[in-house]
Amino acid sequence: MTSPQAGPAAAAATPAPGPSLWRHRDFRHLWAGDAFGQLGAQLTSIALPVLAVQILTATEWQMGLLSAAGMAAFLLIGLPTGAWVDRMHKRRVLIGADLLRAIVLVVVVLAALTDHASMPLLYAAAFALGGATVFFDVAHQSYIPSLVGMDHVVEGNSKLQATASAARMSGPAIGGNLLRWFTPGTVIGINAVGYLISAVFVWRIKARETLPRREDRRPLAVEIREGLGFVFSERLLIRMVACTALGNLFWGIVAALEALYILRTLGQSEATMGLILSGASIGGLLGAVSGERVITWIGEARIIPVAALGMAVPLPLLPLAAVLPVPPALTLTASLFATMYLMVVYNIATVSFRQRLCPPRLLGRMNASVRFIVWGISPFGGLLGGWLGSAWGTTTALWVPVAGTVLAAMPVVLSPLWRMTELPRAGEPAIDSLETPASPETPA
């Protein structure tokens, strides 16, 4: 296992001043910037598919390609990104990624407003946005521990998850209603403004990082192998990675077909689609708000298989919405509400575990390695969704992720996590044996 001893960049840039991050000035700036970026992104998450489906009359296969293009960067540049980020000021990476995403969206807006939008343009824009997001997300997750201190990573992640869930709750509803009055291009333009505001807030962070000395750097391939080596050396971690990767593969099918299913198969309006997604996101918000308490109550280890397997329970309502004698909007909202709640709780538990387990000097490479695996598989989910939707129809195709979610949960369900309460920290062995007793400590 990689040595937990950290280099000079490991020291926290600014320790949290007191028991709560509410009083942490730099974290508040990061949090505010994240809020604007998340809200804008949610507007685009509904406006871009509407532009493709309603204006450009995209097919199931084209929507699968669009979904795959947005995730392809995780597969193509996911691994070296971590090593690059570990060599860079993470604050500057966040600002640069926000600015690049704003520029890409402005190009889409201009094309849409001048009737030059096309599916190839949307593919290219989705790929560029995905590339910037890879850098942003790796830097963001690696920045949190040094900014707030290891003792506050769960609180910090919970607050950021709450913001993301609030954006998912309000953004699609706002976007759906804006689409009643404005074109999709105009709504996408609002997201560009959100990224610019996010960049300004991150720029206002005062804490500065100490980078490793240039002479301490090793060849890029060596650093990439070190990040991957850490992930595969931790048996509990690799089980979580396998669970998340399989889950993202099957969720990619849902993401590719969601807009077509709601707008065409079920005949719902853009505004109703926004309300469905917003209503579902209330579950995510509740998961973020209650996540820390639920994790403490059930156990930070046991909650992982509970949440992973629990996500399979409400998913059958997605395809059943086409045949049940209940308004489809209610059925879809109920299904996605429960799924999002469990997904957010699962994310809080697993991300916090990764951040605490990994030595600070490896955080960027570790996060990039994990994201390469768990998100790099998503383009194949989008392509699979497009193919299944074309071959079987959207309703039948949605039964595949229902069964797939059960399969995805198996790596953590068939593990010692059920018998554990606390997860190991940096320097502690991550035992993966069903005969090993659980940690005798219980969370306070």
Backbone torsions as a table, in degrees:
resi	resn	phi	psi	omega
1	MET	NA	144.6	-178.7
2	THR	-62.7	140.6	179.9
3	SER	-62.2	135.9	179.7
4	PRO	-77.6	-4.8	-177.6
5	GLN	-68.9	130.9	-174.3
6	ALA	-100.2	158.8	176.3
7	GLY	-88.5	-165.7	-175.8
8	PRO	-67.5	-20.3	179.3
9	ALA	-81.3	-2.4	-174.0
10	ALA	-77.3	-23.6	-176.7
11	ALA	-64.3	140.5	178.6
12	ALA	-63.0	135.8	-179.7
13	ALA	-65.4	-43.4	176.4
14	THR	-146.3	112.7	178.0
15	PRO	-66.6	147.1	-178.8
16	ALA	-63.6	126.4	-175.1
17	PRO	-84.3	78.6	177.0
18	GLY	117.8	-171.4	-171.6
19	PRO	-77.7	-12.2	-174.9
20	SER	-135.4	148.2	177.9
21	LEU	-77.9	-6.9	176.3
22	TRP	-58.1	-28.8	-177.1
23	ARG	-97.2	5.1	-178.2
24	HIS	-90.9	104.8	-172.7
25	ARG	-59.2	-48.7	-177.4
26	ASP	-64.4	-39.7	177.6
27	PHE	-64.5	-37.0	178.1
28	ARG	-61.3	-39.4	177.4
29	HIS	-65.2	-44.4	178.0
30	LEU	-61.3	-41.6	-178.8
31	TRP	-64.7	-45.1	-179.8
32	ALA	-64.2	-44.7	178.0
33	GLY	-60.6	-41.3	178.4
34	ASP	-62.2	-37.4	-179.7
35	ALA	-62.3	-46.2	179.9
36	PHE	-65.5	-42.9	179.1
37	GLY	-63.8	-41.3	-179.3
38	GLN	-66.5	-42.5	-179.6
39	LEU	-63.8	-45.8	178.4
40	GLY	-61.2	-41.1	-179.8
41	ALA	-62.1	-34.5	179.1
42	GLN	-69.5	-32.4	175.1
43	LEU	-63.4	-43.1	178.9
44	THR	-68.4	-31.8	-178.1
45	SER	-62.0	-24.4	175.2
46	ILE	-101.0	-35.0	-176.8
47	ALA	-71.0	-38.3	-178.1
48	LEU	-66.8	-47.1	175.1
49	PRO	-62.6	-36.3	177.4
50	VAL	-64.4	-41.6	176.0
51	LEU	-58.1	-42.5	-178.6
52	ALA	-71.6	-44.7	-173.4
53	VAL	-78.9	-48.6	-172.0
54	GLN	-87.6	-35.7	-176.8
55	ILE	-93.5	-44.9	-177.1
56	LEU	-97.6	1.7	177.8
57	THR	47.6	53.1	-178.2
58	ALA	-67.8	148.1	175.7
59	THR	-89.5	175.0	177.2
60	GLU	-59.0	-43.5	-178.9
61	TRP	-64.9	-40.7	178.7
62	GLN	-65.1	-36.8	177.1
63	MET	-68.1	-34.6	174.6
64	GLY	-64.2	-40.8	176.8
65	LEU	-64.2	-40.1	179.5
66	LEU	-63.3	-43.4	177.8
67	SER	-63.6	-42.3	-180.0
68	ALA	-65.9	-39.3	-179.9
69	ALA	-61.5	-37.7	-179.5
70	GLY	-67.5	-23.6	-177.8
71	MET	-106.5	-6.0	-173.4
72	ALA	-62.8	-31.3	-177.7
73	ALA	-62.2	-32.1	178.4
74	PHE	-61.5	-34.2	-179.9
75	LEU	-79.2	-38.3	-171.6
76	LEU	-83.2	-38.2	-176.9
77	ILE	-124.4	9.1	-175.7
78	GLY	-59.7	-41.8	-176.2
79	LEU	-71.2	-53.0	-179.2
80	PRO	-66.4	-21.4	-179.2
81	THR	-58.1	-41.3	-179.0
82	GLY	-61.6	-44.1	178.6
83	ALA	-65.9	-39.2	177.6
84	TRP	-63.1	-45.8	-177.2
85	VAL	-63.3	-37.9	179.0
86	ASP	-63.5	-19.3	179.7
87	ARG	-96.4	-2.7	-172.2
88	MET	-119.6	162.3	171.0
89	HIS	-72.3	117.7	-174.5
90	LYS	-64.9	-32.8	176.7
91	ARG	-59.9	-43.0	179.7
92	ARG	-67.9	-35.7	177.1
93	VAL	-62.3	-43.7	179.5
94	LEU	-60.9	-44.9	-179.6
95	ILE	-64.3	-46.4	-179.4
96	GLY	-61.6	-40.7	179.4
97	ALA	-65.2	-41.3	177.3
98	ASP	-61.1	-44.5	-178.6
99	LEU	-65.7	-40.9	179.1
100	LEU	-63.9	-42.5	179.5
101	ARG	-64.3	-37.3	177.6
102	ALA	-63.0	-42.6	-179.6
103	ILE	-63.2	-44.8	179.9
104	VAL	-60.0	-42.9	-179.3
105	LEU	-66.9	-35.5	177.0
106	VAL	-61.9	-39.2	177.2
107	VAL	-61.3	-44.3	178.5
108	VAL	-62.9	-42.3	179.9
109	VAL	-60.5	-48.1	-179.3
110	LEU	-62.0	-40.0	178.4
111	ALA	-64.9	-41.7	-179.4
112	ALA	-67.4	-41.4	-177.6
113	LEU	-71.5	-21.8	-180.0
114	THR	-106.0	14.4	178.2
115	ASP	60.5	32.9	176.6
116	HIS	-110.4	9.0	179.8
117	ALA	-69.4	145.3	178.8
118	SER	-151.4	163.4	178.2
119	MET	-64.2	-41.4	175.4
120	PRO	-58.0	-37.5	177.1
121	LEU	-63.8	-41.7	179.4
122	LEU	-66.3	-37.1	175.7
123	TYR	-59.7	-47.3	-178.4
124	ALA	-64.1	-42.1	179.6
125	ALA	-64.9	-42.4	179.5
126	ALA	-62.1	-39.9	178.9
127	PHE	-66.0	-43.5	179.8
128	ALA	-64.8	-42.8	177.3
129	LEU	-61.7	-40.6	178.5
130	GLY	-63.6	-39.9	178.6
131	GLY	-62.6	-45.3	177.7
132	ALA	-63.8	-36.6	-179.8
133	THR	-67.8	-34.5	176.1
134	VAL	-57.8	-50.2	179.2
135	PHE	-62.8	-44.0	-177.6
136	PHE	-62.1	-48.0	-174.2
137	ASP	-67.7	-41.3	178.8
138	VAL	-63.8	-45.6	179.0
139	ALA	-64.9	-38.8	-177.4
140	HIS	-63.9	-49.6	-179.0
141	GLN	-66.6	-32.9	-179.9
142	SER	-79.1	-19.7	-177.7
143	TYR	-80.8	-33.0	-173.5
144	ILE	-56.9	-51.7	-176.9
145	PRO	-59.6	-40.6	-178.9
146	SER	-73.5	-26.9	-177.8
147	LEU	-78.5	-40.4	-172.6
148	VAL	-110.2	-14.7	-176.1
149	GLY	92.7	148.3	-174.9
150	MET	-61.4	-30.8	-177.9
151	ASP	-70.3	-12.3	-175.6
152	HIS	-116.6	12.4	-176.1
153	VAL	-67.9	-37.1	178.8
154	VAL	-65.8	-44.3	177.9
155	GLU	-61.7	-44.6	179.8
156	GLY	-62.8	-45.5	178.8
157	ASN	-64.9	-36.8	178.3
158	SER	-63.5	-42.9	179.5
159	LYS	-65.6	-42.0	178.9
160	LEU	-68.0	-37.7	176.3
161	GLN	-65.8	-36.2	177.4
162	ALA	-63.2	-42.2	177.9
163	THR	-63.3	-46.0	179.3
164	ALA	-61.2	-40.5	180.0
165	SER	-69.2	-38.7	176.6
166	ALA	-63.2	-39.3	177.3
167	ALA	-65.6	-41.9	177.8
168	ARG	-65.5	-29.4	179.7
169	MET	-73.7	-46.8	-174.4
170	SER	-90.8	-32.9	-173.6
171	GLY	-59.0	-53.3	-179.6
172	PRO	-61.6	-37.2	178.0
173	ALA	-65.1	-44.2	176.8
174	ILE	-62.6	-45.7	179.9
175	GLY	-62.5	-43.1	179.2
176	GLY	-60.8	-40.3	178.4
177	ASN	-73.7	-35.8	175.8
178	LEU	-62.4	-33.6	-179.7
179	LEU	-69.3	-14.3	174.4
180	ARG	-73.3	-21.8	-174.6
181	TRP	-119.3	-24.1	-176.2
182	PHE	-126.3	162.4	177.8
183	THR	-75.2	158.6	176.8
184	PRO	-56.6	-35.9	179.4
185	GLY	-60.9	-40.3	179.1
186	THR	-65.0	-41.5	179.9
187	VAL	-65.6	-39.6	176.9
188	ILE	-61.8	-34.5	179.1
189	GLY	-60.6	-31.0	178.5
190	ILE	-64.1	-35.2	177.5
191	ASN	-63.3	-38.1	177.7
192	ALA	-58.9	-41.3	177.6
193	VAL	-64.4	-39.6	178.8
194	GLY	-60.2	-40.2	178.2
195	TYR	-67.6	-36.0	177.6
196	LEU	-64.9	-42.4	177.9
197	ILE	-64.2	-40.8	177.5
198	SER	-58.4	-43.8	179.8
199	ALA	-61.3	-37.8	179.9
200	VAL	-65.1	-43.7	-179.8
201	PHE	-64.2	-43.0	179.0
202	VAL	-65.2	-36.7	177.9
203	TRP	-60.7	-27.9	-178.0
204	ARG	-80.9	-5.3	176.3
205	ILE	-66.3	128.9	-174.8
206	LYS	-87.9	-29.4	-176.6
207	ALA	-61.4	140.2	179.3
208	ARG	-120.4	145.7	-176.4
209	GLU	-95.3	154.0	172.4
210	THR	-105.0	115.6	-178.1
211	LEU	-84.7	153.7	173.1
212	PRO	-59.3	147.2	179.3
213	ARG	-63.4	145.0	-178.0
214	ARG	-57.3	-36.9	-178.1
215	GLU	-70.9	-15.8	178.4
216	ASP	-85.3	-9.6	-177.7
217	ARG	-73.8	147.0	177.8
218	ARG	-115.3	170.6	179.3
219	PRO	-53.6	146.9	-175.7
220	LEU	-56.5	-42.7	-178.7
221	ALA	-61.6	-36.8	178.8
222	VAL	-65.1	-43.6	-179.0
223	GLU	-67.8	-37.1	176.7
224	ILE	-62.8	-45.1	178.9
225	ARG	-62.1	-34.8	179.6
226	GLU	-65.6	-41.0	177.7
227	GLY	-64.6	-47.1	177.4
228	LEU	-63.7	-39.5	-180.0
229	GLY	-61.1	-39.2	178.4
230	PHE	-64.0	-44.9	-178.7
231	VAL	-59.7	-47.1	-175.9
232	PHE	-78.2	-12.8	177.7
233	SER	-84.0	-15.9	-179.3
234	GLU	-102.1	107.0	-169.8
235	ARG	-67.5	-38.7	176.5
236	LEU	-66.3	-39.6	-179.7
237	LEU	-62.4	-43.5	-177.9
238	ILE	-68.5	-29.4	173.8
239	ARG	-64.6	-43.4	177.9
240	MET	-64.0	-40.2	179.2
241	VAL	-63.2	-42.7	178.8
242	ALA	-62.8	-42.7	178.4
243	CYS	-61.2	-47.9	-178.0
244	THR	-66.0	-40.7	-179.1
245	ALA	-63.0	-47.3	178.7
246	LEU	-63.8	-39.3	177.2
247	GLY	-61.3	-41.7	178.9
248	ASN	-67.8	-33.7	176.4
249	LEU	-58.9	-49.2	-177.3
250	PHE	-76.3	-31.1	176.6
251	TRP	-69.5	-25.0	175.8
252	GLY	-60.8	-30.8	175.8
253	ILE	-64.8	-45.0	178.3
254	VAL	-61.6	-45.6	-177.7
255	ALA	-61.3	-38.0	-178.4
256	ALA	-70.1	-34.4	-172.5
257	LEU	-102.3	-8.4	-171.9
258	GLU	-56.0	-52.2	-176.8
259	ALA	-65.0	-43.8	178.6
260	LEU	-62.3	-41.6	-178.5
261	TYR	-63.3	-45.9	-177.0
262	ILE	-72.6	-46.6	-172.8
263	LEU	-78.8	-41.3	-175.0
264	ARG	-98.6	-55.4	-175.3
265	THR	-64.7	-47.3	-178.4
266	LEU	-91.2	-10.0	175.5
267	GLY	67.6	29.6	179.6
268	GLN	-87.0	158.1	179.8
269	SER	-83.7	168.9	176.7
270	GLU	-61.3	-40.1	180.0
271	ALA	-64.3	-41.1	178.0
272	THR	-65.4	-39.3	176.3
273	MET	-59.2	-42.6	177.4
274	GLY	-62.0	-40.9	179.7
275	LEU	-67.2	-37.8	177.9
276	ILE	-60.9	-49.0	-178.2
277	LEU	-67.3	-36.1	178.4
278	SER	-69.9	-43.7	178.0
279	GLY	-60.9	-40.4	177.8
280	ALA	-63.2	-35.8	-176.6
281	SER	-70.9	-15.2	172.8
282	ILE	-59.6	-36.0	176.2
283	GLY	-61.3	-41.6	177.0
284	GLY	-64.0	-39.4	178.3
285	LEU	-64.1	-43.9	177.7
286	LEU	-63.7	-36.4	176.7
287	GLY	-63.2	-39.3	179.3
288	ALA	-70.2	-41.1	-178.1
289	VAL	-68.9	-41.0	-176.5
290	SER	-97.3	-3.6	-172.4
291	GLY	-56.2	-47.7	-177.7
292	GLU	-61.3	-40.6	-179.7
293	ARG	-69.6	-42.4	179.6
294	VAL	-64.7	-40.7	178.7
295	ILE	-62.3	-41.6	178.3
296	THR	-66.0	-39.6	-177.0
297	TRP	-68.4	-49.5	-177.1
298	ILE	-82.2	-30.5	-175.9
299	GLY	114.9	132.0	-173.7
300	GLU	-67.5	-17.4	174.0
301	ALA	-90.7	-49.1	-175.0
302	ARG	-65.1	-29.5	-177.8
303	ILE	-63.0	-25.5	-175.8
304	ILE	-66.4	-53.7	175.9
305	PRO	-67.4	-32.5	178.6
306	VAL	-61.1	-48.9	-178.5
307	ALA	-69.2	-40.6	-177.8
308	ALA	-62.6	-46.3	179.9
309	LEU	-73.9	-34.0	-179.7
310	GLY	-62.2	-28.1	-179.5
311	MET	-63.6	-22.2	-179.4
312	ALA	-75.6	-17.3	-174.7
313	VAL	-70.0	-48.7	-176.6
314	PRO	-85.0	-11.0	-173.5
315	LEU	-64.3	-31.6	178.7
316	PRO	-58.2	-21.1	178.5
317	LEU	-65.7	-20.3	178.9
318	LEU	-61.8	-61.0	178.4
319	PRO	-69.4	-28.4	179.8
320	LEU	-69.0	-17.7	178.9
321	ALA	-59.7	-22.8	-179.0
322	ALA	-78.5	-15.5	-174.6
323	VAL	-125.7	-19.4	-178.4
324	LEU	-68.7	145.6	178.9
325	PRO	-79.9	46.9	-179.1
326	VAL	-133.0	144.3	177.5
327	PRO	-51.1	127.5	-177.2
328	PRO	-55.4	-34.5	-178.5
329	ALA	-61.7	-39.5	179.9
330	LEU	-68.4	-43.3	-179.2
331	THR	-62.7	-46.1	-179.9
332	LEU	-64.4	-41.5	-179.5
333	THR	-62.9	-43.4	179.5
334	ALA	-62.2	-44.3	-179.4
335	SER	-62.6	-49.4	-176.7
336	LEU	-72.5	-29.3	176.8
337	PHE	-58.6	-53.1	-177.7
338	ALA	-67.0	-40.1	-179.8
339	THR	-63.0	-44.8	-178.5
340	MET	-66.2	-36.9	178.0
341	TYR	-58.0	-52.1	-177.6
342	LEU	-67.6	-35.2	-179.7
343	MET	-64.1	-42.0	-179.3
344	VAL	-68.0	-43.0	177.5
345	VAL	-60.6	-43.4	177.1
346	TYR	-59.7	-44.1	-178.7
347	ASN	-64.0	-42.7	179.6
348	ILE	-59.8	-45.5	-177.2
349	ALA	-65.8	-45.5	-174.9
350	THR	-75.2	-39.6	179.5
351	VAL	-66.5	-42.0	178.8
352	SER	-63.2	-39.1	177.2
353	PHE	-61.1	-45.9	179.9
354	ARG	-60.9	-43.7	-176.4
355	GLN	-66.4	-35.4	-178.6
356	ARG	-81.5	-29.9	-176.5
357	LEU	-76.8	-34.0	-170.6
358	CYS	-85.5	137.0	171.9
359	PRO	-59.0	139.3	-175.5
360	PRO	-54.0	-36.1	-176.5
361	ARG	-68.6	-15.7	-179.5
362	LEU	-104.7	1.5	-171.6
363	LEU	-57.7	-46.8	-178.6
364	GLY	-60.6	-47.2	-179.2
365	ARG	-67.5	-39.2	178.6
366	MET	-64.5	-48.4	-179.9
367	ASN	-61.2	-41.0	179.3
368	ALA	-65.1	-40.1	178.9
369	SER	-63.0	-44.6	178.9
370	VAL	-63.1	-47.1	-177.4
371	ARG	-67.9	-32.1	175.2
372	PHE	-59.5	-41.9	-178.1
373	ILE	-75.1	-49.7	-170.7
374	VAL	-78.4	-30.1	178.1
375	TRP	-100.0	-25.0	178.8
376	GLY	-62.4	-23.2	179.0
377	ILE	-81.8	-16.7	-174.8
378	SER	-61.9	-38.6	177.4
379	PRO	-56.0	-34.5	178.9
380	PHE	-68.9	-31.5	173.9
381	GLY	-65.0	-41.9	177.4
382	GLY	-62.9	-45.0	178.5
383	LEU	-64.5	-40.5	177.9
384	LEU	-63.2	-41.1	178.0
385	GLY	-62.8	-42.7	177.8
386	GLY	-62.6	-41.3	179.4
387	TRP	-68.1	-45.8	-179.9
388	LEU	-63.6	-40.9	178.8
389	GLY	-62.9	-39.3	178.8
390	SER	-69.7	-37.8	-174.8
391	ALA	-82.8	-40.1	-172.5
392	TRP	-110.8	-17.8	-170.1
393	GLY	95.4	153.1	-173.4
394	THR	-65.1	-39.2	-176.4
395	THR	-63.8	-49.8	179.5
396	THR	-63.9	-39.6	-178.5
397	ALA	-61.4	-30.1	-177.5
398	LEU	-71.8	-10.9	174.5
399	TRP	-74.2	-20.8	179.7
400	VAL	-64.4	-48.9	176.7
401	PRO	-66.0	-23.0	175.7
402	VAL	-61.9	-51.0	178.2
403	ALA	-70.3	-35.6	-177.1
404	GLY	-65.0	-31.3	-179.6
405	THR	-66.4	-35.6	175.2
406	VAL	-63.8	-45.3	178.1
407	LEU	-61.0	-41.3	-177.7
408	ALA	-62.5	-31.8	-177.2
409	ALA	-74.7	-17.3	-172.6
410	MET	-58.3	-39.7	-179.5
411	PRO	-58.0	-32.6	178.9
412	VAL	-95.1	-26.6	177.0
413	VAL	-67.8	-43.4	179.4
414	LEU	-90.9	59.6	-177.8
415	SER	-147.8	169.3	178.7
416	PRO	-73.1	0.1	-178.3
417	LEU	-59.3	-31.4	178.7
418	TRP	-59.0	-32.8	-173.7
419	ARG	-98.0	2.4	-178.3
420	MET	-105.5	154.8	172.9
421	THR	-108.1	-54.6	179.1
422	GLU	-101.5	146.0	174.5
423	LEU	-88.4	151.9	179.7
424	PRO	-67.6	153.5	176.6
425	ARG	-101.8	-179.4	178.3
426	ALA	-57.4	130.6	178.7
427	GLY	90.1	-9.6	177.5
428	GLU	-98.8	144.8	-178.4
429	PRO	-70.2	132.6	176.0
430	ALA	-90.6	81.6	-173.9
431	ILE	-65.3	137.1	177.8
432	ASP	-128.2	72.1	-179.3
433	SER	-144.4	128.5	-178.0
434	LEU	-68.5	-16.4	178.2
435	GLU	-87.6	-8.7	-177.8
436	THR	-80.2	127.9	180.0
437	PRO	-66.7	155.3	179.1
438	ALA	-69.6	161.6	177.5
439	SER	-58.6	134.8	-178.4
440	PRO	-71.2	-14.6	-177.7
441	GLU	-82.2	148.2	175.9
442	THR	-122.1	146.9	-179.0
443	PRO	-65.8	147.1	-179.4
444	ALA	-70.9	NA	NA
